[in-house]
Amino acid sequence: MEVRLIKPEEAVDYHKISAASFIWKFNKDEDNKVDMPVLGAFYKGKLIAGVELFDFKCNYCGNLINTLVLSGVCSQPEFRGMGAVRAIFDEIGKIAVKSDVVAGFLSPFSVAYYEKFGYANLNCLFTLSVPFSNLTHIPHNNDVELYTGEQLVELCDLHNKCVFQENLMTLREDEKHFCNRPLEEADYTYIHRSHSGEADGYVRFTVKRPDELIVEELFVLTPDALKGIVGFLRNYDGIVKTLVVKKQYPGSPFACLTDRIDGVKYKNEGGYAGRIYNLEKLLENNVYPEQRGKFSILSLDSFEQNQGIFDVEYKSGKGTVTRRKDGDYDIALTAPAAARLLLAGEGHTAQTASYIDGVELKNGADDFFRAFPHRVTRFMDSCWSI
């Protein structure tokens, strides 16, 4: 099995595999190129599987780490079971070492399937639907400005400030993530400004009359910005009945704004799965407690760079990481379990972690769990943005 990046002339073959894999129509006039690297698996010279690769810089505990987002994982149905996808994922592990990539993310169709490759579900996002009648206590507000593309630098800067408020958020540095033609596309982005005129939040939405105003993205730096944006959206309550906000997480600030719970609906969006490609670098980028502590992790990972026992000693917020081949340890983790405990921000204890498959506790490991408390975590895929 050969695994390599596909060539431009092989893009048509990749799109045909994607169409056969996901059961959608192949368009010979449009499906003839790829706009991102595609890692393919070849059997006897024939492309039989592929994965699209996107690279992002991602916030982890206030530090930027290199990450990969995997999309369009597909294989030719008649060649399934031959290990093509596994060969691709193994190669990605090697690429990660060469490219200093710390973690990877994807949208799983099956939790169990991707756990075989070391991925674990990290956060379950949901859509929150609130009748506008439940938001009348939020004053109307007009301190906003329509984004038209001219404010790109300011909007990217605002988004990237918001990135450092939530773990696993990714930086944005170009226009592909935002709609520059709001009137033509009926896809609106408004920037909220503070009393001093500084941009402190933005919202992107569409309107589905007569029922819903659908918020695709909502990012704010302050409580006043959140209330200001919701107050602006209330200006649409004469033409739609319900405010729908996507990509929310348990305890999100918007969920706390509703005056009543009657009529409020939650819908699961599925969330994303993640994998640690370089455990040592992830441990080095963690922010540790002020008090002194130490722990040892036995990593049961298929990736060579993640194998062994990792010793961490920390104090004053910083940790020192060393690695050894064998000996005693505090906690053993498979790759999916490591992603759950180190990436997801769930804030486990020894008791709750003991219910997670792939976790073995040799002792209470108090210093380990103290080092990974609950953290607001929201990975959001922006591969298919406008």
N, C-alpha and C positions, 0 to 999 in steps of 0.2 A: 504494500500500500504506500503510494507516494502522497505526501502532503506538502502543498506549496500554495503561494498566492496565485490566483488565476491570472491569465493574460487578458488584455482587452478583447482579443478575438474569441475568448472563451466565455464572454459575458452572456451570450445567447444560450449556451449550454446550461449555465447556472440558472438563468431565468426559467428555462424549461423544467429543470429539476424542481425549482421552487413551485412552479405551477402544478406539477404532478404531485408534489408532496403535500401542498396545502389545498389542493383541489380548487384552483382558480384559473381563469382563462389566460392563456399566453397571447400577448399582442406582439406580432413580429415587427410592427412599425415602431413600437416604443421600447420593448424589452430587448434592447441590443447593446446596452452599456451598463456599467455600474459606477456609482459616484463615490464609492468607498472601497477599501481593500476587502477582498473576499478570499478567505482561506479555504482551499478545496482539497478533497481527497480523491485520488485517481487510482482506478483499478485497471491494470493492463492498458494504461494510457487514456482511459475514459473517465471523465469527471462524473462521480456518483454521489457526492455530497459537498455541501458548502456552508460557510458561516460568514456573515458580514461583520466587520470589526470597526468599531468607533472608539477613538481615544478621547478621554476627558481628564481634566484635573478636578479632583474631588476633595471636599473638606472632610478631614478626619481629626476631630479634637482641636480645631483651629489651625491645623497644618494641611497643606495641599499635598495630596498623593496622586501618583499617576494611576489611572484606572482604564480598563477596557469595558466597553459595552458590546455584548454579542447579540446579534439580531438575525432573523431569517434562517435559523438553523434548519437545514432541510437535507433530505437524502432521497435518492431514487427508490421508489417502493420495491422494485424487484431486486435491489441490491442490499436491502436492509438485513441486519443480523450479521454482517461481515466485519463489523468493527470500524466502519468509516468515520462515524461521528466521534467515537472514542479516540481514534488516531488524531483527529483534528484537535480535540480538547487537550490531548497530551502535547501536541505541538504548540498550542497556545501557552501551556505552562513553560515551555522552553523559550518562547518569544518573550514572555513576561520577564524572565531573568535578564535577557539581553537588553530589554527596553526599560528596565527599572519600574515595571508595573507591579503595583502592590495588591490590587484587588480587581475582580471582574464582576459584572452584573448582567442579568438577562431577565426576560419575562417568561416564566415557566408555564408550559401547558400542562405539565405534570410534575408535582413535587418529588415523587418517588423516582421518576426518570432522571432528573437532574441531580438528585442526591448521589447517584452513582458516579457522577463526575465531580463531586465535592461541593455542590451548591446547596444552599439552604435558604428557605424563605426568610426575608429580613423584616419586611414591614407590610402590613395589610392596609392599603389605602382604601378610602371609601368616598362615595358621593353623598353629600348632605343636601337634602331638599327642605327648604323652609318657606312656608307661606309668607308673602310680604306683610300680611296682617300681623305676623308675629314680630315684626321689626319696627313697628311704629314708634317705639321708644327711642330709636336712633334718629337724631335730627337730620333733616335734609342737608346736603352739603354740595357745593359746587367748586371746591378748591382743587380742581383737576384740569389736566391738559391732554388733549387727544394726541396720541403718538402717531406720527406720519413718516417716520424714518429719519427725519432731520435731527431727532434727539437720541440717535443710536448710542453715541458714546455715553451720554448721561444715563440711559436706560440700562446699558450693560454694567456700568459702574454701580448703579442702584441694585441690580440683581446680584452682583457679586458681593456686595455688602450683606445682602440677605443670606447668601450662601453660608456665611460664617455663624449664622444663628442656629443651623440645623446640620447634624452630621450627614454625610454622604451626598449633600447637594453639590452640583457640578457648576463650574464656571461657564460663563457665556461671553464670547468675545467678537461675535459677528452678527449680521442681520438675519441669518437663516432661522434664528429662534423666534423671531417676532414678525408680525404682519405689518408690512409697510404700506399697504393699500386698503385701509379700513373700509372706505366707502364702496370700493369695487368688490371686495371680498365679504362685506358684512361681518367682518371679524375685527373687533375693536379692542384697542389697548389704551387705557387712560393712566396717566401718571398723576399721583396725588402729591401735593406740595404742602409743606408745613407753613405756619404763619410767617416764617422768615423767607419763604420761597424755595426752600431746599426740597428736592425729591426724596420722599421717605416711604413710598409704596407704589405699587402698580397693580392693575387688574386687567386681565384679558378675557373677553366674553363674546358670545353670540346671543342672538335673541330668536326664540322659537315661538312666535305668536300663535295663539293667545295664551299659551300655557306657561312657558319657562324663559327665564334669562339664565343662560348657562355660563358659569365662570370656569374657564379652563385653567387659569392660573391666578393666584392671589398671593402677593408677597408684600410684607410690610416690615418696617424697622421699629415702629412704635405703636402703642395702643391707640393713640389719636389718629394715626394713619389708617388703621383698621376700621375704626368707627367712621372716619371720613369717607373711605371708599364705600362702605356699606350705605352710608347716608347718600352718597352720589347715586348708587344703584337703585335706591328707593325712588329716584326720579322716573323710573320705568314702571312703577307699580300701577300706573293707569292703563298699561297695554299688556302686561303679563301678570299672572297670578302668583308665581312661585320663583324664588331665587334658588338656583341649583349650583352648588359649589363642589367642584371635583378635586380629587387628589388631597383629601383631608386625612388626618390620622387621629387616633384616640387622644383626646385632650387638646386638640388643636384650638387656637384662640377663637376662631370664628364660631365654633360649636358652643362657646360660652356666651355668645351675644343674644341668643334667642330669648325672648321674653316668656314664651310658653312652649310646652313640649307637644301640645296637640297639633297634629298635622305634620310634624317633623318626621322625615323618613331618612333611613340610612341604607345605602346600597354598596355592597362589597365590590371593589375594583380589582381585587386579586393581588396587587402588590408586585414586588420584585424579589428575585433570588440573587444571592451574592456568594462569592468564593474568595478566599485569601490565596493570592499567588505568591506572596513573599511574607511569611509570618514574622520573620525577624524585623523587617522594616516596619511592619504594622505595629509591632510591640514598641519599637523605638519612637514612633510618632504618637503613641498614646500619651495622654496627660494623666499623671499619677497623683495620688493623694499627697498632702503635705507631710503627713506622718510617715515614718520609716516602715518599710515592709519588704517582703520577698516571697517569691513563689517559683515553682518549676512546672513546666508543661511538657508532657510527653505527647508529641505531635504524631498522630497515626495517619499521615498523609501520603498519597501516591506520588506527589511531586518531590523530587530529590531535594530541592532547596528548602523544603519544609519538614524534612525528616529529622528526628532526633529529639533531644531534651533541651528546652530553652529555659535558662535561668534568668530571672528578672529580679533586680534589687532596686528599690526606689526610695526616694525621699525628696522633699521640697518640690514636688510636682514633676520630677524627672526620673527616668529609669535607665538602668544599664542592663543591656541584654548580652548574654553569652550563650554559646551552644556547645553541647557535648553529645557523644554517641549513646552512652548508657548510664545507668545508675538509678538512684532513687528520684521520685518526683511526687508532686502534690496532686496533679490532675492530669488525666489522659483524655485527649480529644481527637475524634475523627475530623476530617476536613469540614463536613457540614456542621458538626457540633461547634467547631472553632468559629465558624462564620456566625452562628447564632449568638455565641457568648461574647465575641469580640467586636462584631460589626453591627449587630442589630440594635444595640442600645436598650435592651429589655431590662437590664438591671437585675440579673438573677442572684439568688442566694444558693447556698449549698443544697437546701431542700428543694427549691424549684428546679435547679439544674439537674438534680438526680433523676428527674422524669424525662429528660431529653436523651434520645438515642445517641449513642456515641460518646457519652460522658462517663468517665470512671473517676471517682474521688478516692484518693488514698488517705486523706484526712479532711478536716473542715475546709481547708484552703481559704481561710478568711481573708488573707492578704490579696489573693487573686480576685475574689469577688468585690473587695473594696476598691480594686483598681479599675473595675468596669461597671460603674453604677448606671442607673437609668440616664439615658441621654436622648434628647429629641432627635429623631432620626427619620429622614424622608429622602430616599433616593427617588429621583424622577427622571424618566427616560425622555430625552429631547431629540432622539434620532430622527423622528418623523415630523419635526416642526416645520413650519412654513419657511 
